[in-house]
Amino acid sequence: MFVNRLISGIVLLILAAVTIISGGMVWFLTLMLLSAIALLELQQAQDVTMFPLGFLSYVFGFVYYIFLYLHWEEYHSLLIVLFFLALVLTYISVFPKCPAEKMTEIFFQPFYVVVMFSYLFRLRMMENGVYLIVLVFFSSWGCDTFAYCVGMILGKHPLVPKLSPKKSIEGAVGGIVGAALLGGIYGFFLRDVVNFVPNQAVFFAILCALGAILSQMGDLLASGIKRNYGIKDYGNLIPGHGGILDRFDSMILIAPVLYYFSLYFLG
């Protein structure tokens, strides 16, 4: 199990590096694919893959990404309204085949795994975004690694036992400190390449600490959804890790916050 997880992690890291460095259309198509798979995983978990309601989420996701790539973000609000109206019309047409709570779930799904995921593209396409997006991975995968190690050694007090019994307060703190340390070191050595702010090491450390908090919130959110629907993993696409949502659930919350944080402070 550990070997499979390690090999998968290395492969993921290589693929992430290649697609992020490539940027542009490569990164765009990668995120579209990841969003589509994550949407399928979430629909299967919530048992709302029925046609045509479930299909509308994919239509929304596809059009949303096209608008994003064409820089037509001003039409996203209109798209959301049209998506909702399409759901209502379809719900009325198929009633009573689809319970009202399922329509609510379908409305939630594309925002969770399409809109939030899209900020990985927005962050990468900022000026010098290739350097900024690394902070998302430090905040997510770095936090996971440090939290796991510290939790294994020092963990005694449960963090949220009803959601994730194995997570500890000590591990959570270790993950935040570890991510901040990675961000600080990264900011220090990056100063000769690109200098965003005067105290770049401190700034990146703060960003990664914030990202680590969001990372754990995202992980707990995903765990809560899985427990609500009685599943262990969202999928088995990645050996040792589960599905796309199992591996990227924390980034869903990190990317939007780091994007707006960077937009405000770095212009």
N, C-alpha and C positions, 0 to 999 in steps of 0.2 A: 504493500500500500504506500509506504513512504517513498519507495523507489519510483513508483508510478507518478506520485505527486511531485517529486523532485524533477523528473524528466519533463512532465507536463509544464511545470513552472518555468523551466529553462526555455522550452519551446515557446511558451507564451511571451516570455521576456524578449526573445529574439524577434518574434513576429511584431510585437509592440514597437520595438526599436526601429525595425525596417519601415513599418507603415507610418509611424510618427515622423521619422526623418523625411520620408517621401512627401508627406503632406498632400495638399491639393486633392485631386480626384481619388488617389489611392486611399488616403485617410477618410475621405468622404464616403466612398463605397464600403470601406471596412466598417464604419460606424452604422451605415444603413443596414448592412448584413447583421451586425451584432444586435441592433435594435429589433430587427425582424425576428431573429431567433429568440431574443429575450421576451418579445411580445408573445410568441408562440408558447414559450415555457410558462409564462404567467397565465395565459388563457387556459392551458391544459391544467394548471394547478387549481384555477378557479372554476374549471369546467364550464367555460363559456366560449367554446370554439364554434358554436352553432352558426350556421349561415342563415341570414346575411349579416346579423348583428356583429358577430366577431370579425367578419370580413371588413366591415366599415373602419375598424381600427387600423387595418393595414393600408386602406386607401388614405386615411388621414395621415398616417406616418409617412407614406410615400410622397404625398403632396407637400407635407410640411418640410421634408428634407429638400425637395426640389426648390421650394420657395427660399429656403435658407441658402442653398448654393447660388441661387440667382440674386441673392441680396434683396429679396422681396419680403423682408420681415414685417413690413407694415401691413401685409395681408394675412399675417398669422392670426390676428384677432378675428378677422372675417372667417377664416378657415375653422376656427374653434366654434363659432356660432353655427356655421353650416354643418359641421360634424354633429353638434348637439341636435339640430333640427332633423338631420337624417336619422339619427338614433330614435328620436321621438316618433317620426313618421313610420319607421320600420317596426318599432315597438307596438304602435297602434295596429299596424297591418297584420302582425303575427299573433296578437293577443288572443288567448292567454298562454301561448306556448312559452313565452319568456317572462319569468317573474320580474317585478320591478327592481329587486335588488341586483339582478344580473345585469340590467341595463346600467345601473350605477357602477358596477364593477367594470363594465366595458368602457364607460366614460373615463374611469380612473386609469385604466391600463396604458393607453398611449402617452399620457402625461408622465407617468412613472418611468416608462422605459423608452420613450421616443423623444419627448421634449427635453427631459433631464439629461439623457444620453447625448443629445445634440450639442450640449455645451462643451463636450470634449472637442468637437470640431471648431466651435467658436473660439475656444481658448487657444487651440493650435494655430488658428488663422490670424490671431493678433500679431502685431509687430513683435518679433522675437518670441513668438508663441512656442516655438520648438523647445525653448529653454523653460518656459513657464509650465508647460504641461507635464514636465518631469516631476513637478511638485505634487501633482495629483497621485502619481505612482508612489512617491515617497510617503505621502499621507495615507495611502490605502495599503499597499503591500508592505511598506516599511512598518507601518503601525501594526499590521497583523503579525508580522514576524516578531517584533519586540514585545507585543502584548502576549503572544504565545509563550515566548521564552521566560519573560518575567513572571507570568502567571504560573508556569510550571514550577518555577523555583520558589517564588514567594507568595503565590496566591492562597489566601485564606478566607477572605471575605467576599461572598457572592455579589456580583454587580446587579444583575436582574435575574434572579433564580427562576422565575416563572417563564422567562423568555429563553434564556440561555444559561443553564445551570453551571456550565464549565467556565464561564467568564467570571473573572474576579476584579475587584476594585484595584488591586495591585497591578494586575495585568493591563487594565485600562490606562492607569497612570503611566505604566512603563511604555505602553504604545504611544502615548502622547509625547512623552519625553524623548523616546527614541526617534519618532518622526521629526520632532523639532531639531534634534541633533543632526539628523541627516540633512534637513533643510539648511541649517546653519553652515555645515561643512560645504554643502553644494554652493551656497551663496558666496562663501569665502573664496573658493577656488574659481568660481565663475566670473569674479570681478575683473579679471584680465581679458575676458572674452566679451562680456556685455555687463554694463553697470547700470542697473535700473534705478537704484536709490543709493544715497550716501552710505547708510548702514545696511548694506544688502544682506549680510549674514544674519543679522538680527531680524530683518524684515522677512526673509525666507523661513527662518525658524518659527516666527509667529504664524506665518501662513500655514506651515506644515502642522503646527500644534492645533490650529483651528481645523485644518483638514482632517487630522487624526480624530478629533471629537466627532466631526461629521461622519467620518468613516465608520466609527463604532455605532453611531445612530443609524446609519444606513444598513449595517449588518444586522442590528437588532430589529429594524423594521422588516427586513427580508425574513428573519427568523420568525417573527410574529406572524407574518402572512403564511409561512409554511406550517406553523403550528395550527393556525386557524383552519387550514385545509388538510391537515393530517398527512403531510409529506415530509420526507427527510431532505431531499434535494430537488431542485427545479428540473434537473436533467442529468444526463451522464455523458455529455459531449466531451468534457475535458476529464480524462482519467485522473482520479484522486482528488478532483476539485468539484465535480458535479456539472452543473450547466453554466451557461453564460451569466445568468443572474446570480448564481452562487459565487462566481469569481469577481463580478463587477458591481455587485450590489452597493458597495461602499462608495464607489466613484459616482454613482447616480446623484448623491447629495453633495459630494465634494466639488465636482466640476462647475456647477452653476455659481456657487458661492465664491470660489477662487476666481472665476471669470469676472464677476462684478467687483470683487475686491481689487483685482488687478486693473480693471477698467477705470476704477475710481482713483486709485493711488498712482497708477503708472500711465494713465492716459491712453 
